[in-house]
Amino acid sequence: MTKNIRQVARLKALEQLARRRADLAARETRIRAHVMAISTAAMERDATIADAERRIGEALHALTVTESMTTREAATLSGITLEEANRILRGRSQEPTPTPLAPTSARTDR
């Protein structure tokens, strides 16, 4: 009878351990899914911010260079702080300058 009780207890413990392993595996799967969602959203956010700051930098550059505004005036009119405008313009100056494209057709009417 003692042998039978031991077998039943052993089977019960093995079933509980198997259930626990399955629960832990399911939890790990959920954790991975959440981590992937966070990582993806963070990367998308960073890309969106980088694109917005690039466009802001282009517009600030146009205002300060082409339209001869001060950075302070451009920032005030745009509703951003002077510090933010300076930060974006500094970041813009650190980006590689795009190589100008060659003209697509040569002018012959000179």
N, C-alpha and C positions, 0 to 999 in steps of 0.2 A: 504494500500500500504506500509506503514511503517513496518508493521508486516512482509510482504513478503520480504522486503529488509533486515530486520534483520535475517530472516531465511536463505536467500541466503548468507549473510555475515558470519553467524555462520557456515554453511556447508562448505564454502570456507576456513575458519580458521581451522576447524576440519580436512579437507583434507590436508592442509598445515602442520598441526601438525603431522598427521599420516605419511605423506611423510618424515618429519624431523626425526621422531622416527625410521622409516625404514632405512633412510640414516645413522643415528647414530648406529643402530644395525649392519648394514653392515660394517661400519667403525670399530666397536669394534671387529667384526669377523676377519677383515683383520689385526688389531693390534695384536690380539691373535696369529694368524698364524705367523706373523713376530717375535713376542717374542718367540714363541716355536722354530722357526728356529734358532734364535740367541742362545737360551739356549742349544739346542741340539748340535749345532756346537761348542759352547764353551766347553761343556762337552767332546765331541769327541776330540777336540784339547788338552784339559788337559790330557786325557787318552793317547793320542799319545805321548805327551811330557813326561809323566811319564814313559811310556814304553821305549822310547829312552834313557832317563836318567838312567833307570835301566840297560839297555844294555851297556851304556857307563861306568857306575859304575863297572859292572862286568869285562869289558875289562881293565879298569884302575887298578882294583884290581889285575887282572892277571899280568899286566905289572909290578906293583910295588911290589907285593908279590912273585909271581912265578918267574918272570924274574929279580927280584932285581933291577929294575930301580927306580930312584928318581921320585917323582911326577912331578917335573919340566921337566925332560927328557921325561917322558911319555906324558905330555901335549904338549910339543914342537913338538914331533914326530907326535902327533895326530892332530895338528892344532887347539888346543883349548888353552885358557889362563890358567895360573896356578891357578888363582882365581876360574875359572869355575871347573877345575879338583878338587881342594880342596873342593868346595861346593858340588860337586857330591859325592865325597868320604865321606864327613861328612854326607850327607843325607843317603848314603848307610849304614853307621855304625849305624844310628838310626833306620833302618828297623829291624823288628824282624828276627832273624836268623832262617832259615828253619831247622826243625828237620830232622836229617839224617834218611834215610830209612833203615830198617833192611835188611840184605842180604836175597836174595830170595831163595838161596840154601846153605845148610851148606856144608863146605868142609870136606870130609872124608879121604883125602889122606895126612894127616899130619904125 
